[in-house]
Amino acid sequence: MKLASLRVVPLLAALLLATGCASLNPFASSKPKPAELVDFQPSVELVALWRADIGEAGSYLFEPAVVGDSIYAAGEDGDVARFEGGREVWRVDADTGLSAGVGADRSLAVVVTASGIAIAYDADSGSERWRSTIGAEVLAQPAVAGDLVVLRASDNRLIALNAGDGSRRWVYQRANPPLALRNFSGVVLEANLVLAGFPGGKLVVINAANGGAITELSVAAPRGSTELERVADVAGTPVVGRREVCAVTYQGRAACFDTSNGNALWSREFSSSVGMDRDARFAVLTDDRDAVHALDIYSGASVWKQDAMARRALSRPLIVGDHVVVGDLQGYVHVLNRESGAFAARQRAGDGPLSAPPRAYGRGFVVQGRDGEITAYELR
């Protein structure tokens, strides 16, 4: 997830950029300079396997979908494509502007237009299967699995569609606080459950069959004397492990919960506008000062902190084997050692900011820049 602006109070729209809160002065003439790139001796080889172009992101956030060996991607102008091993399998034009990246499984690839229409394409051929009017702005990548497509509207409603014909199945809606951050965060659709983070620091588990809330977990509680100080929205898509689900909020906390009973395993004070990742040992997050932290997944204890990339507008981190990957506003991919946080490799993917989170791909990962360039990498 990236934060672009606050709704409700128009003047505050400039306060939160797509890469986090760099400055809370909308009248500032210049932004603080990004930290200089530090020198280091690479300890792993970062190899670009292939590159492709899908079109610029404009004012939206586009992240690719990875399904097996295939990558599905879209751009603001309406191009949607499937790539496999660097080869373009198909490319279609939606004939209208798009507002979010592709959600896909092995059968379906789904995008949403800027006017609020979901379009589903056959994953194999790229032929259009159906269109469904959502009637709301959608900024987050759709979740697609089995017979269900779940869309998150910018007003934080979850709208579930039948994957076969696009008909509406259910809508989940909860009360929102007076101020909420413009939300590019998706949802997790797994088995018969939907997991989504909401304003006010809430993580909700929803029955995928009927849209009913099963349980609500409190990642953080809003605090402060003003509505702006009380913004505590869950940042990024929740991450689910074998026995835990974790999330982090803006101006709040990071926390992991036991999936068997909903009890909190641990909770730590943190503020993030992009989110976190996890594996069997660590929870890794990027805070709103662009420091990357690794925490013990079972206790929340700090393991390391890498703070040499201040003001570089880092993306949500991705754990890839023994390394952690983040992108930055100048198009650089930074690879950190998972055990120590030390720099292990760096390469520039393109001229555009890497605002969208990296996605795991084979033995490496794929990034999509705001300039529309897609790059698949492998760590060797």
C-alpha positions in Angstrom: 0.0 0.0 0.0 1.0 3.6 -0.6 -0.5 6.6 0.9 -1.4 9.5 -1.5 -3.6 11.9 0.5 -6.2 12.3 3.1 -9.8 12.4 2.1 -12.5 14.7 3.8 -10.2 17.7 4.2 -9.1 18.8 0.7 -6.2 21.0 1.9 -4.5 17.9 3.4 -4.4 16.2 0.1 -0.8 17.3 -0.3 0.4 16.2 3.1 0.8 12.4 2.5 2.6 11.6 -0.7 2.4 8.3 -2.5 5.6 7.2 -0.8 4.7 8.3 2.7 4.9 11.4 4.8 8.0 13.2 3.6 6.8 16.6 4.9 3.7 17.9 6.6 4.1 21.4 5.1 2.1 21.6 1.9 3.6 25.1 1.2 7.3 23.9 1.4 9.2 25.0 -1.7 11.4 21.9 -1.7 11.5 18.5 -0.3 14.3 17.2 1.9 17.0 15.5 -0.1 17.1 11.7 -0.2 20.1 10.2 1.6 23.1 9.6 -0.5 23.7 6.0 -1.7 26.3 4.4 0.6 29.2 2.4 -0.8 29.5 -1.3 0.0 31.0 -4.5 -1.2 28.3 -6.6 -2.8 27.8 -10.1 -1.3 25.3 -11.4 -3.8 24.8 -11.0 -7.5 21.6 -9.3 -8.6 20.9 -10.4 -12.1 18.2 -8.8 -14.4 16.6 -11.7 -16.2 14.4 -9.6 -18.5 12.6 -6.3 -18.9 9.3 -5.2 -20.4 7.2 -2.1 -20.6 3.5 -1.8 -19.8 2.9 2.0 -19.6 3.2 4.6 -16.9 1.3 4.5 -13.6 0.3 8.2 -13.6 -1.3 9.1 -10.3 -2.1 5.5 -9.4 -0.1 2.6 -8.0 0.3 -0.5 -10.3 1.8 -3.7 -9.0 2.1 -6.9 -11.1 0.5 -10.2 -10.3 2.6 -13.3 -10.2 1.0 -16.7 -10.9 3.4 -19.5 -11.3 5.8 -18.5 -14.2 3.5 -15.8 -15.5 3.4 -12.1 -14.7 0.3 -10.0 -15.3 0.7 -6.3 -15.4 -1.2 -3.1 -16.4 -0.7 0.6 -16.9 -2.8 3.7 -16.5 -3.5 4.1 -20.2 -5.3 0.7 -20.3 -2.7 -1.8 -21.5 -3.0 -5.2 -19.8 -0.4 -8.0 -20.6 0.8 -11.4 -19.6 4.5 -12.2 -19.7 6.2 -15.6 -19.3 10.0 -15.8 -19.1 10.2 -12.4 -20.6 8.1 -13.3 -23.6 4.8 -11.4 -24.1 2.1 -14.0 -24.2 -0.7 -11.5 -24.9 -1.5 -7.8 -24.6 -4.9 -6.2 -24.7 -6.2 -2.6 -24.6 -9.0 -1.9 -22.1 -9.9 1.1 -24.2 -10.1 3.2 -21.1 -7.8 4.4 -18.2 -7.1 2.0 -15.3 -6.7 2.7 -11.6 -5.1 -0.4 -10.1 -2.8 -3.3 -11.0 -3.9 -6.7 -12.1 -5.4 -9.3 -9.8 -5.0 -12.9 -11.2 -5.1 -16.6 -10.7 -4.6 -19.4 -13.3 -8.0 -18.7 -14.8 -8.7 -15.0 -14.7 -6.9 -11.6 -14.8 -8.9 -8.7 -13.5 -8.4 -4.9 -13.7 -10.5 -1.9 -12.7 -11.1 1.2 -14.8 -10.8 4.7 -13.5 -14.6 5.0 -13.9 -15.2 2.0 -11.6 -15.7 -0.9 -13.9 -14.1 -4.3 -13.3 -12.9 -6.1 -16.5 -12.0 -9.8 -16.4 -9.8 -11.4 -19.0 -9.1 -15.1 -19.7 -5.7 -15.8 -18.2 -4.6 -18.0 -21.1 -5.8 -16.1 -24.1 -6.4 -12.5 -22.9 -9.9 -12.6 -24.3 -12.5 -10.5 -22.4 -14.8 -12.6 -20.2 -17.0 -9.9 -18.5 -17.4 -6.4 -17.3 -19.0 -5.4 -14.0 -19.9 -1.9 -12.8 -18.6 -1.3 -9.3 -19.9 2.2 -8.9 -16.8 3.3 -6.8 -13.2 4.2 -7.2 -10.9 1.2 -6.8 -7.2 1.9 -6.1 -6.0 -1.5 -4.9 -5.1 -4.6 -6.8 -8.1 -7.0 -7.0 -7.9 -10.3 -5.1 -8.8 -13.3 -7.3 -9.1 -16.9 -6.2 -11.4 -19.7 -7.3 -14.9 -18.5 -7.9 -14.5 -15.1 -6.2 -13.0 -11.7 -7.0 -12.8 -9.2 -4.1 -12.3 -5.5 -4.8 -11.5 -2.8 -2.3 -13.2 0.5 -3.0 -11.4 3.7 -2.0 -14.2 4.3 0.7 -12.9 1.0 2.2 -16.0 -1.1 1.2 -15.1 -4.7 0.1 -17.1 -5.8 -3.0 -17.2 -9.5 -3.9 -18.0 -10.6 -7.5 -18.7 -14.0 -9.0 -15.5 -14.9 -10.9 -17.7 -16.7 -13.6 -19.8 -13.8 -14.7 -19.0 -10.7 -12.6 -22.3 -10.6 -10.7 -22.2 -9.2 -7.2 -22.0 -11.7 -4.4 -21.8 -9.4 -1.3 -20.5 -6.1 0.1 -18.8 -5.6 3.4 -18.8 -2.2 5.0 -17.9 -0.8 8.4 -17.9 2.6 9.9 -14.9 4.7 9.2 -13.3 7.5 11.3 -13.7 11.1 10.1 -10.2 11.0 8.5 -8.7 8.1 6.7 -5.7 7.8 4.4 -6.2 7.3 0.7 -5.8 3.5 0.5 -3.9 1.5 -2.1 -3.9 -1.6 0.2 -5.3 -4.8 -1.1 -6.9 -7.8 0.7 -5.9 -11.4 1.3 -8.2 -14.0 -0.2 -7.3 -17.4 1.1 -9.4 -20.6 1.3 -12.8 -19.4 2.7 -11.5 -16.2 4.3 -10.8 -12.6 3.4 -8.4 -10.6 5.5 -8.3 -6.8 5.2 -6.9 -3.9 7.3 -9.0 -0.8 7.9 -8.8 2.7 9.2 -8.7 2.9 13.0 -6.1 0.1 13.2 -8.5 -2.8 12.7 -7.7 -6.1 11.0 -10.9 -7.9 10.0 -11.4 -11.6 9.1 -14.4 -12.0 6.8 -16.3 -15.1 5.6 -15.6 -15.3 1.9 -18.9 -17.2 1.3 -21.3 -14.4 2.5 -19.2 -11.4 3.5 -19.9 -11.7 7.2 -17.3 -10.6 9.7 -15.8 -13.6 11.7 -13.5 -11.6 14.0 -11.9 -8.2 14.3 -8.4 -7.7 15.6 -7.0 -4.5 17.0 -3.6 -3.8 15.6 -3.5 -0.2 17.1 -5.9 2.2 18.8 -6.2 5.8 17.5 -4.7 8.3 19.9 -4.1 12.1 20.0 -6.1 15.2 20.5 -6.9 16.0 16.8 -8.4 13.9 14.1 -5.1 14.1 12.1 -3.2 12.7 15.1 -5.8 9.9 15.5 -5.2 8.5 12.0 -4.1 5.0 12.6 -4.9 3.1 9.4 -3.5 -0.4 8.7 -0.8 0.0 6.0 -0.3 -2.5 3.3 -1.8 -5.9 2.8 -1.8 -8.2 5.9 0.7 -11.0 5.8 -0.3 -14.5 6.7 1.9 -17.3 7.9 1.2 -20.9 9.0 0.1 -19.8 12.5 0.2 -16.0 12.5 -1.2 -13.0 10.7 0.7 -9.7 11.0 0.0 -6.1 10.1 1.4 -2.6 10.8 -0.4 0.8 11.0 0.4 4.4 10.3 1.0 6.3 13.6 0.4 3.2 15.6 1.8 -0.3 16.0 3.0 -3.5 14.4 1.5 -6.7 15.7 1.2 -10.4 15.0 -1.8 -12.5 16.0 -2.3 -16.3 16.5 -4.6 -17.4 13.7 -6.0 -20.2 15.8 -7.6 -18.0 18.5 -7.0 -14.4 17.5 -4.8 -13.7 20.5 -2.0 -11.2 20.1 1.5 -12.8 19.9 3.2 -9.4 20.3 2.7 -5.7 19.6 5.3 -2.9 19.0 5.0 0.8 18.5 5.7 1.6 14.8 4.5 3.9 12.1 4.5 2.7 8.5 2.7 3.9 5.3 3.7 1.0 3.2 3.5 -2.2 5.2 5.5 -5.3 6.0 6.5 -8.9 5.0 7.3 -12.0 7.0 8.8 -15.4 6.8 9.2 -18.2 9.4 11.8 -16.2 11.4 11.3 -12.5 10.8 8.7 -9.8 10.4 10.3 -7.0 8.2 8.8 -3.5 7.8 9.6 -0.1 6.4 8.8 2.7 8.8 7.7 6.2 7.8 11.3 7.5 8.2 12.4 5.0 5.6 14.3 2.7 8.0 13.9 -1.0 7.4 13.4 -3.1 10.6 13.6 -6.8 11.2 11.7 -8.2 14.2 11.6 -11.7 15.6 8.4 -13.2 14.3 7.5 -14.9 17.6 8.4 -12.2 20.1 8.6 -8.9 18.1 12.1 -8.2 19.5 14.3 -6.1 17.3 16.9 -8.0 15.3 18.3 -5.2 13.2 17.6 -1.8 11.7 18.9 -0.3 8.4 18.5 3.4 8.5 20.9 4.5 5.7 18.1 5.2 3.2 16.3 8.0 4.9 14.0 10.1 2.6 14.4 7.6 -0.3 10.6 6.8 -0.1 11.1 3.1 0.2 8.6 0.5 -0.8 7.1 -2.3 1.3 9.9 -4.8 1.8 9.9 -8.3 0.4 11.8 -11.3 1.9 13.5 -13.3 -0.8 15.4 -16.3 0.7 18.3 -15.0 2.7 17.7 -11.4 1.6 15.3 -8.4 1.9 14.4 -6.3 -1.1 13.0 -2.7 -1.2 12.7 -0.2 -4.0 13.1 3.6 -3.8 12.0 6.9 -5.4 15.0 7.0 -7.8 14.3 3.5 -9.3 16.9 1.7 -7.3 16.5 -1.9 -6.0 18.2 -2.4 -2.7 19.0 -5.9 -1.4 19.8 -6.4 2.3 21.1 -9.3 4.2 18.2 -10.9 6.0 20.3 -11.8 9.1 22.1 -8.5 9.6 20.4 -5.8 7.4 23.7 -5.0 5.7 23.6 -4.0 2.1 24.2 -7.0 -0.2 23.4 -5.6 -3.7 22.0 -2.7 -5.5 20.8 -2.0 -9.1 18.8 0.6 -10.9 15.6 -0.8 -12.4 14.6 2.4 -14.3 14.1 6.1 -14.0 10.7 6.0 -12.3 10.1 5.5 -8.6 9.6 1.9 -7.4 6.5 2.8 -5.4 4.8 -0.6 -5.8 6.0 -3.4 -3.6 8.3 -6.0 -5.2 6.7 -9.4 -5.8 8.2 -12.8 -5.4 9.0 -14.5 -8.7 10.7 -17.8 -9.0 14.1 -17.6 -7.2 13.9 -13.9 -7.3 11.4 -11.1 -7.6 9.8 -8.6 -10.1 9.3 -4.9 -9.8 7.2 -2.4 -11.7 8.2 1.2 -11.8 6.0 4.2 -12.1 7.5 4.7 -15.6 5.9 1.4 -16.6 9.1 -0.6 -16.8 8.9 -4.2 -15.5 12.1 -5.9 -14.4 12.5 -9.5 -13.3 15.5 -10.2 -11.1 17.3 -13.3 -9.7 19.7 -13.4 -6.7 22.7 -15.6 -7.3 
